[in-house]
Amino acid sequence: MASTFEIMCVSYLHNRGQFIFARLLEGEADFEVKDGALLDGIPIYNYVEMPRILDDNNQPRLDIFVFRPLKPMQEGSFIKCQIVKLVIPNN
């Protein structure tokens, strides 16, 4: 399965690691990240978080996701507005 996302930002949190905030552009919002999942070729943890971000009408944004790389990335690996693919293995 593949979905398309737009990078919103990458946060580097001391002692916690890196977090990639991305907006779903194409694909189903109901998905499970499995072992072997890649975000634009970068391996990510097999979980996904949905932060509590509200729109202008105080409704939750269900198109925003947070991913975490398995290994530290170099700064600049993802940039704001970059379009990326999330590929999840079928097994």
C-alpha positions in Angstrom: 0.0 0.0 0.0 1.3 3.5 -0.8 -0.1 6.9 0.3 1.1 10.4 -0.5 1.9 13.0 2.1 3.1 16.6 2.3 5.8 17.3 4.9 4.7 20.0 7.3 7.8 20.0 9.6 10.4 17.9 11.3 10.9 18.3 15.0 14.1 17.3 16.8 13.3 16.7 20.4 16.2 16.3 22.9 16.3 12.7 24.2 13.2 11.8 22.3 14.4 11.7 18.7 13.0 13.1 15.4 9.3 13.4 14.6 8.0 14.0 11.0 4.7 15.9 10.8 2.9 15.2 7.5 -0.5 15.9 5.9 -2.2 13.1 4.0 -2.8 14.0 0.3 -3.7 10.7 -1.3 -4.7 7.4 0.2 -6.9 6.1 3.0 -6.6 7.8 6.4 -7.3 4.5 8.1 -4.0 2.5 7.8 -1.6 0.5 10.0 2.1 1.1 9.8 3.8 -2.3 9.8 7.5 -3.4 10.1 9.3 -2.5 6.9 7.3 0.7 6.2 9.2 3.4 4.4 8.6 7.1 4.2 10.3 8.2 1.0 12.8 5.4 1.4 13.5 6.0 5.1 12.5 3.2 7.5 10.0 4.3 10.2 8.7 2.9 13.4 5.7 0.6 13.1 3.3 3.1 14.8 1.8 6.4 13.8 0.5 9.2 15.9 -2.2 11.7 15.2 -1.6 15.0 17.0 -4.6 17.0 18.3 -4.6 19.8 15.8 -7.8 21.7 15.3 -9.0 23.5 12.2 -10.6 27.0 12.1 -13.9 25.5 13.2 -12.3 23.7 16.2 -12.7 20.3 14.6 -9.9 17.8 14.7 -7.6 17.5 11.7 -7.7 13.8 10.8 -5.3 14.3 7.8 -2.3 15.1 10.0 0.1 12.3 11.1 3.4 12.0 12.9 6.0 9.5 11.9 9.3 8.6 13.6 12.4 7.4 11.7 14.0 4.2 13.0 17.5 5.8 12.8 18.4 9.5 13.2 18.2 11.3 9.9 20.5 14.1 8.8 18.9 17.5 9.1 17.3 18.4 5.8 16.3 14.9 4.9 12.7 16.2 4.7 11.8 19.8 4.0 8.5 21.7 4.4 6.1 21.2 1.5 8.1 18.2 0.2 5.8 15.5 -1.3 6.7 12.0 -0.1 5.3 8.4 -0.4 4.5 6.1 2.5 5.0 2.5 1.4 3.6 -0.2 3.7 4.4 -3.8 3.0 1.4 -6.1 2.3 2.3 -8.8 4.8 
